[in-house]
Amino acid sequence: MENLLLEFQIKVTRVSMDIQRYLVKQIDFKNRLIAIKGARGSGKTTLLLQIAKLHLPLKSTLYVSLDHVYFYEHKLYDLAKQFTQFGGTHLLLDEVHKYPNWSREIKLIYDNFPELSIIFTSSSMLEIYKAESDLSRRAVSYFLKELSFREFIHFETQQQLNSYSFLEILENHQEIASMLSSKMKILPLFEKYLKSGVYPYYKENEVAYIQKLQNTINLIIEIDINAVEDVQYDTLVKLKRLLITIASSVPFTPNITKLSEKIGVSRNMLVQSIKILERAGLVNELYKDNSGIGVLTKPEKLYLNNSNLMYALAKENVNIGNIRETFFINQFRGLHEINLSPTADFLIDKTYTFEIGGKNKTKKQIVNTENAFIAKDHIEIGFGNIIPVWLFGFMF
């Protein structure tokens, strides 16, 4: 255990605090068991180390990744027992899905060592979903989204910018956009973000970013999905084809019967696969009304989770309208309820209607709709109910 403590001290010393993810300030550390979900590459390891540095007593905290060689010969439960005997109070567990029966042992640790608080993450969201039945009465879950446009700007320019609530943006978008536009050239930054700025690791090697993202997609499909759902390999290959189809669509309105025939799986298997892809952080399903959605309810529209995935899968064969809508959905997911609108593109919180478009988009589709707005691309500052679409990237 001494070596693990030493390695942790080195890691936490080296972690940068210059750029902190939004979730650092939102977690309630009074909870003894905290799960942090998030897609592969969203920055969960850095988040854990920043949490330790900012909020926890370092002398009684230990971070360890469960793919460490230590666990070839030792049990997690025994480590927790020894750690508490030496006065440990906070155990941070990364990559928990790499450890067999991890949820069972975490449950035992939680029950048997009441003086110990645990925060755990996994690069496989599917594994955490699978374990939630074991830990549901104990764990409080948080979701770490990919970089917002605001956070990306911080990475690029080192400018620390405020986030704004959805209602603040609706009410004060002109003032906010004017202030932000005076600080930087916003549109070139937005274009770069859409192509290659969603995952924090883009900064490690921007030239190889798309290739790394393609590798991440393969890991999710071939490792995460296969490990949890026991899907046959030929079906996994078909899921990749489905993702490419969604990436190059305008956007994708699935005809489940035709699509199941084309891909070569049953209708039910196709619908289940789409829902697996959503839980894995690869796609977003959209409906006109969320009520009555079941495990075999087909989505009315399908989008990839973010625009970077579109460029990784469809390369340059992407539709700009789909890019804009994908960005808009991604920034709202997990923060507000988003549905398809009966008259325009999207309905937020069952109240606010949005049409998404380029700078020449007219108000024709929302002219007789209350609480309706146009989210426009390629404009720096809006007016009235016309809002720059990039500004919705400042909500977290």
Steps between C-alpha positions, in 0.01 A plus 500: 500500500793735565588500129141586408505793743829623357373473142188692596703781656704531181186503282316756708807727507526491122133551415433847362243719669507763226193354331240342725197313370162641595409195711776574754276764658172306483570178689361472852777329695272430796393187310711199594472318166520700179499365144624720218373394159631632174601392153849371434743789473284757678764567768390295802854413618607864503174587675571251781848640558371859495231404752768355728714812472216747552257337739649203687759454777801372304656328802201266531405470129607237248445493125554172316408368157362148516702388200813545715735198528444512877165330446657201329577372849282708733128551553336840499319416822827421677651827380204694638524315832872574536451860388236567768719339766765761416247782530384523139180698442461535122556234235493608135459208259560541128431253216293279730374289211853355466453320833283184519193528724585859582144603592468216752824594676418872502165413659679300773753780555219754533309284749796388712711817518263786587791741555605466135362707210533363145491671162522270199507539123507275198590564138215262422169671574329171424676331791378768741142467370525124546620536860244758603255234619758388757593850612181697432405543867851610589658691210426855385580539131639795306551527128811661351419638158761554232654848473251779452588770249578727798745246645658449159566875475672479839722219366580701187546852634543460880213746543283416801144575390176479695227252422139619460172331569262430215262773618786751534592432138139545384462829686845656454651334194586827323701637792671166570589438133627858457723469805641162393551607138702801618746265672573262210418394145221267596400346166840343409516353851150358461589342166805335653297375799241337276771306315749412770442653843244292688730262690776642725766273351485695171769723654750212529543468123263693277633337182422148627177596676256358245689171493494482881128573495446219248693270735276611787189413297645154426576443870144590598349266242743208514584504873233684700189390313626147446597456866165615636252387238676191358426606142633285215795644307315530169233704678770733637623558145142585399477750785799684352319515167196642677713773660646598161147517355389734781815712461437576134121549520295820487409418788413132538133400520521124546272263312558211737358231271712601199804566717479162673485331160794704372716435803388140539360494854148463635288808568513449877875442495549819298294712742687347796834568328410866447420535870832333589680748276325784680600370844855465372510870412503460121148599391205709615142384446233766462123478534213746474383388843704307758196350671436134432848428364585135554797278434367412154374846402676615184642854501342754267840650419857393564807718541857422593591620847723782376630656179857366543363147467342603170833615356672185631245266341382680187818704449410788266171339394309688769196723471539845656137507612550172683821636657313800643212294636738242649689777682176652632373166635836415655518823700150451641522127579498438875421865577153546351230284348526509123242362257411531135270793434173447306554833318878558496815305593506467880292563809687579823336425836165465320490882473761652269497429126821517296574498131869448415657639183762707320520878492231522229244299697159672509235504774239337275470177703458672837302810403182391684670316787538639853842490672664422167860575399741461210846365592718622212845392389762737351387803700685650796212694656125453475196722539156443654418132471799427275790356705846387383500120524854499646377684809321186621849357549534721810239324716762295691 
